[in-house]
Amino acid sequence: MATTRTAKTHWEGNLLEGKGTVALESSKVGTYDVNWPARAEQPNGVTSPEELIAAAHSSCYSMAFSHGLAGKGFTVEALDTQADVTFQPGEGITAIALTVKARVPGLSEEDFQAAAQDAKKNCPVSQALAGVKNITLAAELLS
């Protein structure tokens, strides 16, 4: 069964001096301020499309990784994923660096790395972001 999620943005003014809000409509968990300086300079308490993409990518990757490991019979004790999305004005999103640290009892380093790469390749957000030329993954299996 397909699902659809909705976010709405209200914007006022031009790109450089304008401002807006993005509302997470489906979940109703919040409305967040957005503006150009938060995107191209410092956040100063305001979000950006790239931060929202980072949130989507890190959470989707974590779900895909956990699911893949469960399918191989492993139980994830802990999985912490960070996504760093790099935005270059005039070029767009130039890189995404995924970093994951996980505690998975009984999993070998080799199988862990293979599962980590498989999750990177197959998570729906990774697939949606396939146009980003430089998506990297650093995966660490904790004991």
C-alpha positions in Angstrom: 0.0 0.0 0.0 1.5 3.3 -1.0 1.7 6.3 1.4 2.0 10.0 0.7 3.5 12.5 3.1 3.0 16.2 2.7 5.0 19.3 3.7 4.0 22.9 2.8 6.2 25.9 2.5 5.0 29.6 2.7 7.5 32.1 1.3 7.6 35.9 1.3 10.0 38.1 -0.6 13.0 37.4 -2.8 15.5 34.7 -2.4 18.3 36.6 -0.6 16.2 38.7 1.8 12.9 36.7 1.9 11.9 34.2 4.5 9.4 31.4 4.9 8.1 28.5 6.9 8.0 24.8 6.1 5.2 22.8 7.9 5.3 19.1 8.2 1.6 18.6 7.4 1.2 14.9 7.5 2.6 14.4 11.0 1.8 17.9 12.3 5.0 17.7 14.4 6.0 21.2 13.6 6.5 24.3 11.4 10.0 25.5 10.9 11.5 28.8 9.7 13.6 28.7 6.5 15.6 31.4 4.7 18.6 31.9 2.4 21.2 32.8 5.1 20.4 29.5 7.0 21.1 27.7 3.7 24.2 29.4 2.5 25.7 30.8 5.7 25.0 29.9 9.4 21.7 28.3 10.5 21.1 30.6 13.5 18.1 28.6 14.6 16.6 28.3 11.1 16.5 25.1 9.1 17.2 24.6 5.4 16.2 22.1 2.6 19.6 20.5 3.1 19.0 19.9 6.8 15.6 18.4 6.0 17.2 16.1 3.4 19.9 15.1 6.0 17.1 14.2 8.4 15.3 12.1 5.8 18.5 10.4 4.6 19.8 9.5 8.1 16.5 8.1 9.2 15.7 6.2 6.0 19.2 4.7 6.0 18.9 3.6 9.6 15.6 1.9 8.9 17.0 0.2 5.8 20.1 -1.0 7.6 18.2 -2.3 10.6 15.7 -4.1 8.3 18.5 -5.7 6.2 20.3 -6.9 9.3 17.1 -8.3 10.8 16.5 -10.2 7.5 19.9 -11.9 8.0 18.9 -12.9 11.6 20.8 -10.1 13.5 19.4 -7.9 16.2 20.5 -4.3 16.3 21.3 -3.1 19.8 22.0 0.4 18.7 22.4 2.2 15.4 23.4 5.9 15.2 23.5 7.5 11.7 24.5 11.0 10.8 24.0 12.6 7.3 26.0 15.7 6.4 24.6 17.3 3.3 26.9 19.9 1.6 25.3 22.7 -0.3 27.4 24.9 -2.6 25.5 28.1 -3.8 25.4 28.1 -7.6 26.1 24.3 -7.8 23.5 22.8 -5.5 24.0 19.7 -3.3 27.5 18.5 -4.0 28.0 15.8 -1.4 26.4 13.7 1.3 28.5 12.0 3.9 26.7 9.2 5.8 28.4 8.0 9.1 27.0 5.1 11.0 28.0 3.5 14.2 26.3 0.3 15.2 26.3 -2.3 17.9 25.2 -5.7 16.4 26.1 -8.7 18.5 27.5 -11.7 16.6 28.0 -9.8 13.3 31.4 -10.0 11.6 33.1 -6.8 10.4 33.0 -8.1 6.8 29.2 -8.8 6.9 28.6 -5.5 8.7 30.4 -3.5 6.0 28.5 -5.4 3.2 25.1 -4.8 5.0 26.0 -1.1 5.5 26.8 -0.7 1.8 23.6 -2.6 0.8 21.5 -0.2 3.0 23.2 2.8 1.3 22.4 1.5 -2.1 18.8 0.4 -1.4 17.3 2.9 1.1 14.6 4.8 -0.8 16.0 8.2 0.1 19.5 7.1 -1.2 17.8 6.1 -4.4 15.9 9.4 -4.7 19.2 11.3 -4.2 21.1 9.3 -6.8 21.7 12.6 -8.7 24.2 13.6 -6.0 27.5 12.5 -7.4 29.4 12.2 -4.1 27.6 10.1 -1.5 30.0 8.5 0.9 29.6 6.1 3.8 31.8 5.5 6.9 30.5 2.5 8.9 31.9 1.5 12.3 30.9 -1.7 14.1 31.1 -1.1 17.8 31.9 -3.9 20.3 
